[in-house]
Amino acid sequence: QGPISGVNKEIAVLQCHGDCDPLVPLMFGSLTVEKLKSMINPANVSFRTYSGMMHSSCIEEMMDVKQFIDKHLPPVD
């Protein structure tokens, strides 16, 4: 566990989780996001859940990831 200070406290985080994940239960995702919010600016932490998604991905999740990247990373020329 390294120090979190300065710019690191303002990092934007998107955490995604399927509500039917048999490998990593949703409860663990919820606990993780609460821990993140206690370590960095909670306003910068987004937690998205996806109905019926197991330990995989879905189109809705990929669209959320794309939107997050477009919002937080500079465009590539």
Residue frames as a rotation matrix with the C-alpha (Angstrom) as fourth column:
GLN 1
0.590 0.808 0.000 0.00
0.808 -0.590 0.000 0.00
0.000 0.000 -1.000 0.00
GLY 2
-0.495 -0.811 0.312 1.74
0.827 -0.550 -0.119 3.11
0.268 0.199 0.943 -1.24
PRO 3
-0.577 0.250 -0.778 1.08
0.358 -0.778 -0.516 6.70
-0.734 -0.576 0.359 -0.32
ILE 4
-0.049 0.621 0.782 -1.81
0.961 -0.184 0.206 8.45
0.272 0.762 -0.588 -1.99
SER 5
0.030 -0.004 -1.000 -1.33
0.524 -0.852 0.019 12.19
-0.851 -0.524 -0.023 -2.14
GLY 6
-0.584 -0.344 -0.735 -1.38
-0.259 -0.780 0.570 15.16
-0.769 0.523 0.367 -4.46
VAL 7
-0.468 0.355 -0.809 -2.40
-0.881 -0.118 0.458 14.33
0.067 0.928 0.368 -8.02
ASN 8
-0.903 0.069 -0.425 -3.10
0.022 0.993 0.114 10.71
0.430 0.093 -0.898 -7.13
LYS 9
-0.724 0.664 -0.189 -5.98
0.302 0.058 -0.952 11.77
-0.620 -0.746 -0.242 -4.87
GLU 10
-0.119 0.678 -0.725 -7.70
-0.583 -0.639 -0.502 13.33
-0.804 0.362 0.471 -7.91
ILE 11
-0.948 -0.266 -0.173 -7.39
-0.295 0.542 0.787 10.37
-0.115 0.798 -0.592 -10.28
ALA 12
0.032 0.981 -0.192 -10.61
-0.996 0.016 -0.086 9.30
-0.081 0.194 0.978 -12.00
VAL 13
-0.909 -0.280 0.308 -11.61
-0.296 0.955 -0.007 5.66
-0.293 -0.097 -0.951 -11.53
LEU 14
0.095 0.916 -0.389 -14.26
-0.965 0.180 0.189 3.62
0.243 0.357 0.902 -13.30
GLN 15
-0.858 -0.265 0.441 -15.01
-0.395 0.888 -0.234 0.27
-0.330 -0.375 -0.866 -11.70
CYS 16
-0.081 0.817 -0.571 -17.38
-0.924 0.153 0.351 -2.10
0.374 0.556 0.742 -13.51
HIS 17
-0.874 -0.173 0.454 -18.97
-0.382 0.823 -0.421 -5.27
-0.300 -0.542 -0.785 -12.19
GLY 18
-0.454 0.735 -0.504 -21.52
-0.303 0.404 0.863 -7.82
0.838 0.544 0.039 -13.31
ASP 19
-0.117 0.478 0.871 -24.24
-0.989 -0.135 -0.059 -8.59
0.089 -0.868 0.488 -10.78
CYS 20
0.901 0.428 0.070 -24.07
-0.431 0.902 0.031 -12.32
-0.049 -0.058 0.997 -11.60
ASP 21
0.128 -0.947 -0.295 -20.27
-0.727 0.112 -0.678 -12.76
0.675 0.301 -0.674 -11.42
PRO 22
0.923 0.266 -0.277 -19.63
-0.048 0.795 0.605 -16.21
0.381 -0.545 0.747 -9.89
LEU 23
0.203 -0.940 -0.273 -15.86
0.730 0.331 -0.598 -15.63
0.653 -0.078 0.754 -9.45
VAL 24
-0.909 -0.415 -0.039 -15.84
0.352 -0.715 -0.604 -12.17
0.223 -0.563 0.796 -7.86
PRO 25
-0.095 0.962 -0.258 -19.12
0.995 0.095 -0.012 -11.59
0.013 -0.258 -0.966 -6.01
LEU 26
0.225 0.300 0.927 -20.74
0.435 -0.882 0.180 -8.17
0.872 0.363 -0.329 -6.38
MET 27
0.957 0.131 -0.259 -20.27
0.288 -0.297 0.911 -7.65
0.043 -0.946 -0.322 -2.62
PHE 28
0.159 -0.975 -0.157 -16.48
0.820 0.042 0.571 -7.61
-0.550 -0.219 0.806 -3.15
GLY 29
-0.319 -0.192 0.928 -16.85
0.794 -0.589 0.151 -5.01
0.517 0.785 0.341 -5.89
SER 30
0.635 0.648 0.422 -18.97
0.262 -0.694 0.671 -2.88
0.727 -0.315 -0.610 -3.57
LEU 31
0.798 -0.411 -0.440 -16.41
0.468 -0.037 0.883 -3.18
-0.379 -0.911 0.163 -0.77
THR 32
-0.177 -0.917 0.357 -13.61
0.960 -0.081 0.270 -2.26
-0.218 0.390 0.894 -3.18
VAL 33
-0.056 0.197 0.979 -15.35
0.581 -0.791 0.193 0.86
0.812 0.579 -0.070 -4.42
GLU 34
0.922 0.386 0.038 -15.98
0.179 -0.510 0.841 2.02
0.344 -0.769 -0.539 -0.84
LYS 35
0.432 -0.853 -0.292 -12.29
0.693 0.107 0.712 1.52
-0.577 -0.510 0.638 -0.01
LEU 36
-0.317 -0.518 0.795 -11.31
0.916 -0.386 0.113 3.51
0.248 0.763 0.597 -3.12
LYS 37
0.388 0.580 0.716 -13.65
0.367 -0.810 0.457 6.32
0.845 0.085 -0.527 -2.10
SER 38
0.949 -0.082 -0.305 -11.95
0.279 -0.232 0.932 6.47
-0.148 -0.969 -0.197 1.30
MET 39
0.137 -0.990 0.025 -8.52
0.769 0.123 0.628 6.78
-0.625 -0.067 0.778 -0.33
ILE 40
-0.844 -0.366 0.392 -9.13
0.536 -0.605 0.589 9.23
0.022 0.707 0.707 -3.18
ASN 41
-0.784 0.589 -0.193 -11.66
-0.556 -0.806 -0.204 11.94
-0.276 -0.052 0.960 -3.99
PRO 42
-0.546 0.600 0.585 -14.95
0.322 0.795 -0.514 10.00
-0.773 -0.093 -0.627 -3.85
ALA 43
0.373 0.693 -0.617 -16.48
-0.328 -0.524 -0.786 12.32
-0.868 0.496 0.031 -6.46
ASN 44
-0.065 -0.520 -0.852 -14.01
-0.989 -0.077 0.123 10.86
-0.129 0.851 -0.509 -8.98
VAL 45
-0.911 -0.224 0.346 -14.98
-0.231 0.973 0.022 7.23
-0.342 -0.060 -0.938 -8.39
SER 46
-0.035 0.903 -0.429 -17.68
-0.998 -0.009 0.062 5.68
0.052 0.430 0.901 -10.57
PHE 47
-0.814 -0.110 0.571 -19.07
-0.227 0.964 -0.137 2.21
-0.535 -0.241 -0.810 -9.95
ARG 48
-0.145 0.753 -0.641 -21.23
-0.986 -0.053 0.160 0.63
0.086 0.655 0.750 -12.63
THR 49
-0.560 0.056 0.827 -23.03
-0.203 0.958 -0.203 -2.68
-0.803 -0.282 -0.525 -12.37
TYR 50
-0.554 0.304 -0.775 -24.50
-0.808 0.029 0.588 -4.65
0.202 0.952 0.230 -15.23
SER 51
0.154 0.775 0.613 -27.60
-0.813 0.452 -0.367 -6.78
-0.562 -0.442 0.699 -14.86
GLY 52
0.931 0.318 0.180 -27.10
-0.207 0.864 -0.458 -10.43
-0.301 0.389 0.870 -15.75
MET 53
0.499 -0.810 -0.307 -23.38
-0.565 -0.036 -0.824 -10.04
0.657 0.585 -0.476 -16.52
MET 54
0.936 -0.269 -0.228 -21.14
0.352 0.760 0.546 -12.79
0.027 -0.591 0.806 -15.22
HIS 55
0.292 -0.915 -0.277 -17.31
0.129 -0.249 0.960 -12.73
-0.948 -0.316 0.045 -15.07
SER 56
-0.137 -0.198 0.971 -17.17
0.976 0.138 0.166 -11.22
-0.167 0.970 0.174 -18.55
SER 57
-0.818 -0.040 -0.574 -18.06
0.003 -0.998 0.064 -8.01
-0.575 0.051 0.817 -20.35
CYS 58
0.081 0.877 0.473 -21.00
0.857 0.181 -0.483 -6.67
-0.510 0.444 -0.737 -22.30
ILE 59
-0.127 -0.084 0.988 -21.66
0.825 -0.562 0.059 -3.99
0.551 0.823 0.140 -24.91
GLU 60
0.812 0.502 0.298 -23.07
0.251 -0.761 0.598 -1.58
0.527 -0.411 -0.744 -22.30
GLU 61
0.699 -0.630 -0.338 -19.91
0.400 -0.048 0.915 -1.92
-0.593 -0.775 0.218 -20.20
MET 62
-0.207 -0.822 0.530 -17.66
0.938 -0.013 0.347 -1.35
-0.278 0.569 0.774 -23.21
MET 63
0.203 0.358 0.912 -19.64
0.613 -0.772 0.167 1.78
0.764 0.525 -0.376 -24.11
ASP 64
0.988 0.128 -0.091 -19.20
0.146 -0.531 0.835 3.06
0.058 -0.838 -0.543 -20.53
VAL 65
0.292 -0.954 -0.065 -15.44
0.655 0.150 0.740 2.37
-0.697 -0.259 0.669 -20.74
LYS 66
-0.211 -0.333 0.919 -15.24
0.939 -0.329 0.097 4.22
0.270 0.884 0.382 -24.06
GLN 67
0.623 0.530 0.575 -17.13
0.343 -0.846 0.408 7.19
0.703 -0.057 -0.709 -22.64
PHE 68
0.878 -0.361 -0.315 -14.82
0.269 -0.173 0.948 7.22
-0.396 -0.917 -0.055 -19.58
ILE 69
-0.064 -0.953 0.297 -11.69
0.862 0.097 0.498 7.14
-0.503 0.288 0.815 -21.77
ASP 70
-0.024 0.117 0.993 -13.03
0.804 -0.588 0.089 9.85
0.594 0.801 -0.080 -24.08
LYS 71
0.855 0.459 0.243 -13.78
0.218 -0.741 0.635 12.05
0.472 -0.490 -0.733 -21.06
HIS 72
0.905 -0.423 -0.048 -10.54
-0.031 -0.177 0.984 11.56
-0.425 -0.889 -0.173 -19.10
LEU 73
0.028 -0.944 0.328 -7.76
0.607 0.277 0.745 10.93
-0.794 0.179 0.581 -21.60
PRO 74
-0.081 -0.098 -0.992 -6.49
-0.534 -0.836 0.126 13.32
-0.842 0.540 0.015 -24.24
PRO 75
0.898 0.440 -0.033 -7.22
-0.240 0.425 -0.873 12.43
-0.370 0.791 0.487 -27.86
VAL 76
-0.045 -0.900 0.434 -4.58
0.280 0.406 0.870 10.54
-0.959 0.161 0.234 -29.81
ASP 77
0.348 0.099 -0.932 -3.52
-0.720 -0.608 -0.333 12.06
-0.600 0.787 -0.140 -33.11
